[in-house]
Structures are given as C-alpha cells and as structure tokens.
C-alpha cells in the first residue's frame, strides 16, 4: 500500500472518475476504516517520502480528527461529534454538510523496515523515516526477526 510516490492526500482520498467522466474523490481504505471503526494497516511506511505520513495523519492520530479532506469534507472526533449533535444537528444533517465522525473503535497499525540506509543514518545522527514528526503518532513495538530454529519450530507447529 505505501510506496515512495504516494502523495499525502492519497492516504485519505483518491481522485478518480465516475461513469460520466466527472472527477470525484473516493475514500481510501484508511478513511473507510476511520468512519466505520475498522483497523487500517499501513504496510511499509518507511517507503513514504519524508513528511507524507505526518502531514496526512498527524491530527487523525493525535486528535482523532481531520479538519479538511481533499473533497472538502472533514472528520471530527467522537467528542466533537457529540457536541455537534447536542447543539441540535442530527447525524444526517452533519453528513449532508460533509462532517463525519471518527469511529471510537478505529485503529491504525503501521509496519516498517529499518533499512540499511536508516541504520546508517541513525548512526550518523541524521534523520530517516523514524523522526520527530513520526515518533509521536504511534506506540512503537520493535520486533526482532526470529532465529532459524524459531522459524523451523513455527513451521512444524503450523503443519506447513
């Protein structure tokens, strides 16, 4: 899903054409998961250009909102949604105005690889993909690759 030419807006919405040939914005799987309460998997965030991840997702990860989407709509946190509903607007009125709630169950899992360049940059004190913009967005878990004997045991246990 993540690649080095992916623009930030395509993490959220993609421009496409409808059957009449008109340009429309379609929600990405990430945005669909945010609205529905699903799990979004961002595989390979190390491939994204610097600034893409933080630029597109910082407010979604930290505040559970996106003030402006490419199509002009916006996502609000569950707390903001409840405040808007208490102000007298119904959920259908909010959706008609392009306001959508980030579902409370929505989660993101992101995977990345510490490439040789990343390790070299870290040793040299340079910033790679894991930088001050990206660090606060997620809870990080480092997975050590299994040894050959651990892999063999996994295959034996899984009947592969």
C-alpha positions, 0 to 999 in steps of 0.5 A: 500500500505505501510506496515512495510516490504516494502523495499525502492526500492519497492516504485519505482520498483518491481522485478518480472518475465516475461513469460520466467522466466527472472527477470525484474523490473516493475514500481510501481504505484508511478513511473507510476504516476511520468512519466505520471503526475498522483497523487500517494497516499501513504496510511499509511506511518507511517507503513514504517520502519524508513528511507524507505520513505526518502531514496526512495523519498527524491530527487523525492520530493525535486528535482523532480528527481531520479538519479538511479532506481533499473533497472538502469534507472533514472528520471530527472526533467522537467528542466533537461529534457529540457536541455537534449533535447536542447543539441540535444537528442530527447525524444526517444533517452533519453528513449532508454538510460533509462532517463525519465522525471518527469511529471510537473503535478505529485503529491504525497499525503501521509496519516498517523496515529499518533499512540499511540506509536508516541504520546508517543514518541513525548512526550518523545522527541524521534523520530517516523515516523514524523522526520527530514528526513520526515518533509521536503518532504511534506506540512503537513495538520493535520486533526482532526477526526470529532465529532459524530454529524459531522459524523451523519450530513455527513451521512444524507447529503450523503443519506447513 
